[in-house]
Amino acid sequence: MKMEEPVIFLEGEKVILSPLDEDDLYPIQKILNSPDVRKNLAERFPKNRSMLKDLITLNKEKRGVFLKIVERESFKIAGIISLSDFNWPNRRAMLSIALGKDFQKKGYGTESTKILVDYGFKNLQLHKISLEVYEFNMGAIKMYESLGFVKEGHYRKHSFKDGKYVDLIFMSLLNE
Ligand SMILES: CC(C)(COP(=O)(O)OP(=O)(O)OC[C@H]1O[C@@H](n2cnc3c(N)ncnc32)[C@H](O)[C@@H]1OP(=O)(O)O)[C@@H](O)C(=O)NCCC(=O)NCCS
């Protein structure tokens, strides 16, 4: 059965980026808590619904742009993408993205990131978009590089993940 038609905030050929709403919390919660996805993210504590509701509050207070990634073909929620930690005097923000396992490697990450970055540069007048990624997350690094992000910092043995210290890489894209 096809899901309810999503609200379009931004759209591409394969995905629709739609405002995060209370009804979306369960699928997003499933994605963010799943060990497969969580191993690549900084968060290590369980994410309950009230924590996810805080993301909706950030949207409301214009302190973040949190969007669900909807698969155009099925209208299923594939993941979440955001711009947050706005630093307005310096026109900077941080990007993050997570797709459910079933929705990975289909080009959704590339398209969603491209659309949101474009929105950030052209509509929020951001000058620089940054992100943090674990050194072992080669797929994500490759995707960010394909979109023009460059590695600009390398924090040695910065995070304790799955029993060992790993390096954290800082990447960014400039609007120039
Ligand atoms: C990382 C992530 C956002 C990438 O999105 P995606 O939709 O899976 O990636 P795409 O299909 O758009 O792939 C784009 C390119 O990235 C590379 N890539 C993506 N995932 C890869 C993987 N697991 N292994 C190897 N390469 C990968 C491929 O080179 C691909 O290029 P190609 O089409 O020429 O092969 C997504 O896999 C994800 O959410 N993973 C879990 C959470 C996460 O790691 N978030 C990022 C934290 S910084």
The ligand as a Gaussian input file, in Angstrom:
#p B3LYP/6-31G(d) Opt

LIG

0 1
 C       26.437000       7.479000       4.338000
 C       25.093000       7.573000       3.623000
 C       24.425000       8.890000       3.959000
 C       25.355000       7.486000       2.106000
 O       24.124000       7.577000       1.431000
 P       23.749000       6.485000       0.336000
 O       22.438000       6.844000      -0.220000
 O       23.882000       5.130000       0.956000
 O       24.899000       6.713000      -0.714000
 P       24.703000       6.867000      -2.292000
 O       23.908000       5.726000      -2.803000
 O       24.196000       8.225000      -2.560000
 O       26.191000       6.656000      -2.743000
 C       27.001000       7.671000      -3.149000
 C       28.416000       7.178000      -3.311000
 O       28.973000       6.963000      -2.032000
 C       29.652000       5.738000      -1.990000
 N       29.085000       4.883000      -0.976000
 C       27.980000       5.117000      -0.249000
 N       27.815000       4.177000       0.692000
 C       28.850000       3.310000       0.531000
 C       29.272000       2.147000       1.216000
 N       28.613000       1.672000       2.275000
 N       30.396000       1.537000       0.793000
 C       31.094000       2.038000      -0.245000
 N       30.744000       3.143000      -0.920000
 C       29.647000       3.767000      -0.537000
 C       29.589000       5.141000      -3.307000
 O       30.822000       5.453000      -3.863000
 C       28.544000       5.895000      -4.074000
 O       29.034000       6.172000      -5.317000
 P       28.715000       5.209000      -6.576000
 O       27.239000       5.353000      -6.808000
 O       29.571000       5.776000      -7.628000
 O       29.089000       3.831000      -6.144000
 C       24.157000       6.397000       4.028000
 O       24.713000       5.181000       3.623000
 C       23.861000       6.330000       5.523000
 O       22.965000       7.018000       6.012000
 N       24.612000       5.517000       6.261000
 C       24.380000       5.314000       7.709000
 C       24.565000       6.566000       8.554000
 C       25.801000       7.341000       8.190000
 O       26.869000       6.787000       7.977000
 N       25.651000       8.665000       8.126000
 C       26.734000       9.563000       7.850000
 C       27.442000       9.910000       9.100000
 S       28.720000      11.109000       8.800000

